[in-house]
Amino acid sequence: MDSEQLAELAADACDDRKAADIRLIRIDEVSSLADWMVIAGGRSDVQVRAIARSVEDRLEHEAARLPLRKEGLNEGCWALLDYGELIVHVLMPDQRRYYDLEAFWSHGESRTFLASSLLEG
C-alpha cells in the first residue's frame, strides 16, 4: 500500500465516524516531514477520540500499520497520529480555525475527501 492509499484509508476511517470537512494534502514535494496529511474535524472531544481510534483500527487491520507517535488523545481537542509518510490531524472547530493547517500547507496539493458511498450512489 503506497502513501496515497494509506491517506485514503485514513480519510475513509475518519468518514466512518462522521468527521467534518476531511481534507487530504499531499506535501511530499514541499516538505520532508511526510508524504500526505489528512485533516478532519470533530464536533466534540468524544468524537475526536472516536475518529482517531477509527483511523488507528482501520490502518492496523487493513494495512498492518501502527502509528509511530500519538498526541492529544487524552485531551480530545486535537489528536495527531504520525505514521511516518502520513500524518493525521483530527481537530475540534476552534482548534482547526486557530491553527488553520490547510492555509499553512496551502502550497501542497489539496483535495476534499469524497466518501466511496457518495461516489457509488
C-alpha positions as CSV (number, residue, x, y, z in Angstrom):
1,M,0.0,0.0,0.0
2,D,1.5,3.3,-1.0
3,S,1.2,6.6,1.0
4,E,-1.7,7.9,-1.1
5,Q,-3.7,4.7,-0.5
6,L,-2.8,4.9,3.2
7,A,-4.1,8.5,3.3
8,E,-7.3,7.5,1.5
9,L,-7.8,4.7,4.0
10,A,-7.3,7.1,6.9
11,A,-9.7,9.6,5.4
12,D,-12.3,6.8,4.9
13,A,-11.9,5.8,8.6
14,C,-12.5,9.4,9.5
15,D,-15.6,9.4,7.4
16,D,-16.8,6.2,9.2
17,R,-17.1,8.3,12.4
18,K,-18.8,11.3,10.6
19,A,-15.8,13.6,10.6
20,A,-16.4,17.0,9.1
21,D,-14.6,18.5,6.2
22,I,-12.0,15.8,5.6
23,R,-9.0,17.2,3.6
24,L,-6.1,15.3,2.0
25,I,-3.0,17.3,1.4
26,R,0.0,16.0,-0.5
27,I,3.1,17.5,1.0
28,D,5.9,15.3,-0.3
29,E,7.1,17.9,-2.8
30,V,7.1,20.7,-0.3
31,S,8.3,19.0,2.9
32,S,10.3,16.0,4.1
33,L,8.0,15.7,7.1
34,A,5.6,13.3,5.4
35,D,4.1,12.5,2.0
36,W,0.4,13.2,3.0
37,M,-1.6,14.8,5.7
38,V,-5.2,14.1,6.4
39,I,-7.1,16.8,8.3
40,A,-10.5,16.1,9.7
41,G,-13.0,17.9,12.1
42,G,-14.7,16.5,15.2
43,R,-17.6,18.3,16.9
44,S,-16.7,17.1,20.5
45,D,-13.8,15.7,22.4
46,V,-15.6,12.3,22.3
47,Q,-15.9,12.4,18.5
48,V,-12.3,13.5,18.1
49,R,-11.1,10.5,20.1
50,A,-13.6,8.2,18.2
51,I,-12.3,9.4,14.8
52,A,-8.7,8.9,15.9
53,R,-9.5,5.4,17.2
54,S,-11.2,4.6,13.9
55,V,-8.1,5.6,12.0
56,E,-5.9,3.5,14.3
57,D,-8.1,0.4,14.0
58,R,-8.5,0.6,10.2
59,L,-4.8,1.2,9.5
60,E,-3.8,-1.6,11.9
61,H,-6.3,-4.2,10.4
62,E,-6.2,-3.3,6.7
63,A,-2.6,-2.0,6.3
64,A,-0.8,-3.7,9.3
65,R,0.3,-0.2,10.4
66,L,0.6,1.3,13.9
67,P,1.3,5.0,14.5
68,L,4.9,5.9,15.3
69,R,3.6,8.6,17.6
70,K,0.2,9.7,19.0
71,E,-0.6,13.0,20.6
72,G,-3.6,14.7,22.1
73,L,-5.9,11.7,22.6
74,N,-6.4,12.4,26.3
75,E,-7.5,16.0,25.8
76,G,-9.6,15.3,22.7
77,C,-9.3,18.8,21.2
78,W,-6.6,17.9,18.7
79,A,-5.5,14.3,18.0
80,L,-2.4,13.6,15.9
81,L,-1.4,10.2,14.5
82,D,2.0,10.0,12.9
83,Y,2.6,7.1,10.6
84,G,5.8,8.5,9.0
85,E,4.7,9.1,5.5
86,L,1.2,10.0,6.7
87,I,0.2,12.4,9.5
88,V,-3.5,12.5,10.5
89,H,-4.9,15.5,12.4
90,V,-8.4,15.5,14.0
91,L,-9.4,18.8,15.4
92,M,-12.3,20.4,17.1
93,P,-13.6,23.6,15.3
94,D,-11.9,26.2,17.5
95,Q,-8.5,24.5,17.1
96,R,-9.0,23.9,13.4
97,R,-9.8,27.6,12.9
98,Y,-6.9,28.8,15.1
99,Y,-4.2,26.6,13.7
100,D,-5.5,26.7,10.1
101,L,-3.3,23.8,8.9
102,E,-4.9,24.0,5.5
103,A,-3.6,27.5,5.0
104,F,-0.1,26.6,6.4
105,W,0.1,23.7,3.9
106,S,-1.6,25.5,1.1
107,H,1.4,25.1,-1.2
108,G,0.8,21.3,-1.1
109,E,-1.8,19.6,-3.4
110,S,-5.1,19.6,-1.5
111,R,-8.4,17.9,-2.1
112,T,-11.6,17.2,-0.2
113,F,-12.2,13.5,0.6
114,L,-15.3,12.1,-1.2
115,A,-16.7,9.0,0.5
116,S,-16.9,6.0,-1.7
117,S,-20.6,5.6,-0.8
118,L,-21.2,9.1,-2.3
119,L,-19.3,8.1,-5.5
120,E,-21.3,4.8,-5.8
121,G,-24.7,6.4,-5.3
